[in-house]
Amino acid sequence: MPAEPGAYRTVPRGYVYADHIPYVTPESLDDLRGPTKGSVTVGPHIDTSPNPTYDLGRRTRKLELYSATVRDGFAVDHATILNRQELFRLWPELNLPSRCRAIWETKFPELAARPKAAGAA
């Protein structure tokens, strides 16, 4: 029986887009060999702003870069932008959707073992 016209446009009741975002992780945290100094410019899949350049010398910009890259980057982005030691240090403070954080912490339990930032729930 053919589908009702326009049925392909309906969203199932209870569907939450955030539950279906395909968060990507690297194969290993050892792959993360990004810079620790200077600045990093990212592609539009990570930051659509007119100037997607992050100064790693500014803590807030580094936190923004790491949050955006973990959340929206591909494995190649993780390897070239993120630095393993910095990720461990910054992990508790990253602004991540809970599902994204859970996916990363399930794959890399050593991240979950990091102490939570002061004031974090």
N, C-alpha and C positions, 0 to 999 in steps of 0.2 A: 504494500500500500504506500503510495507516495506521501512524502511529508507535506504537511500543511504549508501553503505559501507563506514565506516569511518566518517559518519555524526555526530556521538556522540562526536567526537573530536573537532568539530568546536565550536568556541566561537562566540556568537552573536555580530554583529557589534555594537560598542558603549558600550560594556560591560566593566565595570571598577571593578576590583577585590575589591578595597578598599570600594566600595559601598555595598559590600555583606559580609564583615567581621562581624561575630556575636559577638558583644561586650556584655558582661554580666555585670549586676549590682547586688548589694545586694538588698534584699527586703527593708531594711531600713538602714540609716546611723547609727542608734543606734546599729546595729549589729557589727560595726567596733570597735573591742577591742584589736587591735594589740599592740605590745610593743612600748615604746617610747625611750628605752635605750637598749644598748647591740648590738647584731648583729642578722641578720636574713638570713637564707639560704633558697632559693626558689627552686622549681622544674624546670625541663627543659622546661615546657610549658611557663614559665615566662622568664627564662634566660638559654641559652644553653652554656654559657661560662664554662671553666673548673673549675672555682671557683665562683659559684653564691651566694656568701655571701656578705651582705651589712652591713657596720658599721653605725649604726644610729647616731653615734656621729659626722659623717662627713656629712655636709649639702648636698654636691653634690651627695654623695652616697644615701642619703635619698631621694632626688628628683628623682634619677634614679630608685630606688626601687619603689617608689609610682607611677611613670609614667608607669613602666613596669607592675606593679600589676594591676593598673586600666585598662590598655590596654589589657593585656593578661591573667589576672587571672580569676578564677571562683569565685562564691559567697563565697565558703568556704575559698579561698585565701584572699579575701577582708576582711572577718571577722577576720582571724587570723593574717594577716600581717599589714593591715591598721588600724590606730587609728583615730577615728572620729575628734578629735580636731586638730591633725596634718594634716589630709586631708584638713580641712577647711583652715588652715594656709598656706599650700603649694599649694592648688588648682590653683591659678592664674599662678604659675610658672611651673606647670607640662608640660612636653613635650608630648602632646597627638595629635593624628590625629583629625581634626576638627569634623568628624562624631562621634568619640568616645566621645569627650567632649560634643557635642550636645546631645547625648543619655543620658549621665549622668546628664547634666544640665536640660534636659526635665523632667527626673524622679525626680531629686532633685533640684528644682528651687533655694533653698537656696545656692547652690554652684555657680550658675550663678550670684547671687547677690554679690559675693566676688569681691573686686576691682581688676582690672587687674594689672599684674606686670609692673613695670616701663619699658618702651621701648617695651611693647607687642603691637601687632597690634589688 
